[in-house]
Amino acid sequence: MNSSLIIGSNSHIARAIIRRLQDAEPSEKIIAVSRGQQPAELEGVDWYQSDYSEPSIAELVKRFTDSALTFNRVFICLGILHDQKVSPEKRLEELNSDAIQHVFQINAITPALWLKQLLPLLKQARGCKVTIFSARIGSIGDNHLGGWYSYRASKAALNMLLKSTAIEYARRAPAVKLLAFHPGTTDTPLSRPFSKNVPEDKLFQPDFVAQRLLEILDGLEPDGELSFLDWQGKTVAW
Ligand SMILES: NC(=O)c1ccc[n+]([C@@H]2O[C@H](COP(=O)([O-])OP(=O)(O)OC[C@H]3O[C@@H](n4cnc5c(N)ncnc54)[C@H](OP(=O)(O)O)[C@@H]3O)[C@@H](O)[C@H]2O)c1
């Protein structure tokens, strides 16, 4: 049976994707992975908890394999901009080694480890579209403002990890399409402290982003290439 896998399913954008999938494809299985517990609003989803350590990721992928699950869509929604430990740096003096490593771990390393562990499963896929949430702010070519060092650099690192993964997947799992996706500024806990000055028409609701992403995915074919697209379906500069 075809299923969708949503990693980081407590993300507000992830929840909107799940709700849209439930409405559009009620017979399809949805597998959700999160550090947290299943929220009541997402009943009907198969919910797995993980601390995103590599053993935990490997154990979950083994369970999916043992259950003969095949995925036609995977969404990796993990991302951090601020929490109790970190906030985006405005000046070099604010750089802190632990904070940079913390942001890189969540934004770049953990998604790459998921793609490593999922490879054997995705090799069997007959057509699977894998979306990894990146951000335009990780574009080196588009960086005209500076600042937000850890977040920018972690998303740039994510993009390079994805590029190498796409080259290897094209050989070893050719029926997979990788999409690095920029959702646009979206009203979620990640952006909320920084979105006060964003005009209302430029601040998207998660449901709008989920709708745009699912429409964009419908138009993509597995071509062995990594695409970096925004919510309009337009290519973002690396
Ligand atoms: N909102 C925006 O304006 C915007 C703009 C550009 C890109 N993005 C990207 O879109 C993606 C989704 O973000 P969102 O806006 O939906 O934010 P959100 O609602 O704050 O979701 C945060 C996500 O990050 C995970 N996460 C948070 N802290 C973590 C930690 N300490 N360790 C491991 N995972 C952690 C959560 O996973 P659990 O389910 O395990 O809690 C959840 O998937 C992110 O990659 C973000 O960078 C967002």
The ligand as an ORCA input file, in Angstrom:
! r2SCAN-3c Opt
* xyz 0 1
  N       7.965     29.200      8.940
  C       8.720     29.809      8.052
  O       8.589     31.029      7.811
  C       9.755     29.034      7.281
  C      10.462     29.692      6.256
  C      11.424     28.980      5.536
  C      11.660     27.656      5.850
  N      10.965     27.041      6.849
  C      11.262     25.647      7.152
  O      10.066     24.897      7.179
  C      10.243     23.749      8.031
  C       9.038     23.578      8.930
  O       9.038     24.610      9.915
  P       7.725     25.278     10.540
  O       7.691     26.678     10.060
  O       6.550     24.397     10.320
  O       8.150     25.339     12.073
  P       7.602     24.656     13.415
  O       6.123     24.573     13.423
  O       8.290     25.402     14.512
  O       8.187     23.162     13.326
  C       9.471     22.841     13.794
  C       9.947     21.507     13.305
  O      11.277     21.275     13.730
  C      11.374     20.138     14.568
  N      12.184     20.496     15.733
  C      12.059     21.605     16.498
  N      12.973     21.596     17.499
  C      13.681     20.460     17.351
  C      14.740     19.863     18.090
  N      15.276     20.434     19.199
  N      15.235     18.696     17.672
  C      14.722     18.102     16.570
  N      13.687     18.610     15.827
  C      13.177     19.765     16.233
  C       9.940     19.771     14.941
  O       9.840     18.349     15.000
  P       8.932     17.514     16.050
  O       7.716     17.044     15.304
  O       9.803     16.374     16.424
  O       8.584     18.448     17.167
  C       9.168     20.307     13.749
  O       9.238     19.382     12.690
  C      11.589     23.969      8.744
  O      12.606     23.232      8.086
  C      11.851     25.449      8.541
  O      13.234     25.753      8.572
  C      10.007     27.705      7.570
*
